[in-house]
Every structure is written in C-alpha cells, then in structure tokens.
Amino acid sequence: MRAATWTGVNEVSVETVPDPQILNDHDVILRVRRTTTCGSDLHLIGGYIPAMRAGDVLGHEFMGEVVEVGRGVRHRRVGDRVVVNSFVACGSCWYCRQELYSLCDNGNPNPGITEGLWGQSPGGCIGYSHAMGGYAGSHAEYVRVPYADVGAFVVPDEVSDDRALFASDAVSTGWTGADLAGTKPGDVVAVWGAGGVGQMAARAAMLLGAERVLVVDRVPERLAQVREHVGAGTIDYSQTDVLAELREATGGRGPDVCIEAVGMEAHSPGVHGVYDQVKQQLRLQTGRSSAVREAVLACRKGGSVFVLGVFAGLVDKFPLGAVMNKGLTLRGAQVHGQRYTPRILEHMARGELVTEHLATHVMPLEEAPRGYQLFKDKEDGCVRAVFTP
C-alpha cells in the first residue's frame, strides 16, 4: 500500500510499504477515508521528538471503514464507519478505569524512552515515533487499530466524514483542555493558538458554559475562522499587548481559565523569540514556552492554566514564582479522547460543533509532502491539510 513516511529531518515521502495485519485479537484493520496533518506532527518532522526512524508512517488523526476484525473484537464489525482516537488505550487498566486514557499502562509497548524522559510512560500514540509505541500511522491506505472496542467509535449517519475526522484528535484534545481546566458556566476563557486544537478548545469552553472566550494568535485566516465558525473573540498578538487586552476584557482581573494550545515551537516577537529559537535549535532546551509564560502571567489570581500543546522535555524561563504566588492551578495532559468522543459526536450530529472549515486543503495522499509544506509554512491560508487515500 502507499503511505506518507518520515525519511529524515524535514523530509516526507510517499512510499510503498507493507499492508498492516492483525497482530492482536483486539485489533481491527481500517481502510482510511480521511487523515489530516496535526501541529504535533511538525515536531516529529523537524526532529524534535526522539526515536523516529526512516520509513515510519506518519499520521494520527483519522477516520475510515472497518475491513477486518480480530477474534477478540466484540463491538465493531466489518463495514462500520468509525473515527479513531489517536492515543491507544486498553480500557481495563487503573488509568483507563479513571478515564485517563492517554495514561494507559498497556497502550505503549515500548515505554523505556518516555520513562527515562518523564519518570513514567504515558500510553502509546498511533503514528507518533517509537517512543510512543512505534505504531504505524494513518497517512496510508490502511491502518491497524489496537484495542478497537475502546478507541474506535461508530460515526452517526448525520455526521459527514469531513466533520467526523476532527473528532479523532483536534476536538477531543480541545475538549480535554477545556474540561480538565475546570471551565464552568460564567467563566472567561483565553486560548493561545488558533489552529485546529485551539479553535476546538474554544468551542468546547463555550459548550461547557463559558461566558466569554478569547483566542490569541497572529495568523489572520485562523483568527477569521475563530470569529466565523467558532463564535469566539480574537486577539492578534502581533498588533497589541495581550496582557493589557485580557485585563481590559475582564475588568482588570484576568481570565478565569487560560489554555495553551501551541506547544513546543511557539512563536513570539522580539528578542525573546529569537533567544528561545536559538536555544531550541542548539538543543539547549527542547521547547519554546512563550505561550505558556504569557498564559501564566495573564491568568487571574486563583485561576487555572492548562498546557494542551505538546512539549517533550525542558523549557527555559518558566515563571514558577507566578504559579505559586498567584495561587494558580497548573495542569496538562495528552488527549483523553475515549472519554469525550461520544459526547462530541452527539454535538456534531446536532450541528452544535462544526469542523469542516478546518480542512482548508484536501488532496490525494500522494501529495502529502506538499500538504505538510503548506501546513508548516501556513501558506495559502492552510489550517489543515487533509489526505484522501
């Protein structure tokens, strides 16, 4: 079959690779109908995440049709149209029983690297390096889905492929951040990043009852999408003082909830941005934390800051004193998609949550290298490139 593979730093190539096979009784094989780029993929492509090997198949946000089922699969059958959560979870370990699915004890068959980095290993992630399980990704004609009864959800007839696709990761990740940050009715929420995850975190906050949501970014096309399709307010950080704008919007107090949805390659203007980028390129730090820093400083006293963007290791200039002295609650997580996907699909079926606008560039799988280039460079208004194998 054909698949988009990582072949070296900043190199993506579409190659012929072996078809996936059932390896465990709880697997299914999916014919991929839609698969999309994600900002966290850029960390892989740029060489910032360890344990990539030439030929690894990329992609972790996808939906498709079941074409083969393992003997132990009970709730999925051939012909089902399903959306699949990016993190692999067994559904039965202690963490899964607490609905902390991305922390599954059994989802990552290669935990040694992440145990060394973080003390303990999270679950595995499809198409996200050998540090996260070594699973082949979804930018392919077919993909193996482990623990399919737990992580593959039947898409309602009312929900199109294009809408269901983003329930796989962007919406469920955004919902994870908005919910675990403690968003409640009446809150003012600020979100850093207007990509797919940031937009969906904003929409989730609104559906959870937030009184006002503001999204911070600098890309005009993305900010326009926030206003038109999400219904949230926007702040262009390249044109104004974000902290002053947020104080003005909250009567001087600051947002109740601040969600960082940018990650380890955050852009910031001025000398601080140059400093962060140079240190990252020299591998003196693994992530640029400018968006997290600003979120911590902006949040009201006693408020909540949630780190939703992907970080791999160490960052510089983290304002720990502000966290402590302002009495902030600081949390972070990978996506607990299995926890939220049923609710997300219900909102999608009722038309309360739309995502089709994120797919600004739809193209055949063979054009994956071009799609990633458009996505990385934000050319031609690209928010997400979607591939149709």
Beta strands, then each sheet from edge to edge (+ up, - down):
strand 1: 2-8
strand 2: 11-16
strand 3: 28-36
strand 4: 56-57
strand 5: 61-69
strand 6: 81-84
strand 7: 87-88
strand 8: 124-125
strand 9: 142-145
strand 10: 152-154
strand 11: 188-192
strand 12: 212-217
strand 13: 233-236
strand 14: 257-260
strand 15: 304-307
strand 16: 329-332
strand 17: 361-364
strand 18: 385-388
sheet 1: 2+ 1- 4+
sheet 2: 9+ 3- 5+ 6- 10+
sheet 3: 9+ 3- 18+ 17+
sheet 4: 7+ 8-
sheet 5: 13+ 12+ 11+ 14+ 15+ 16+
end
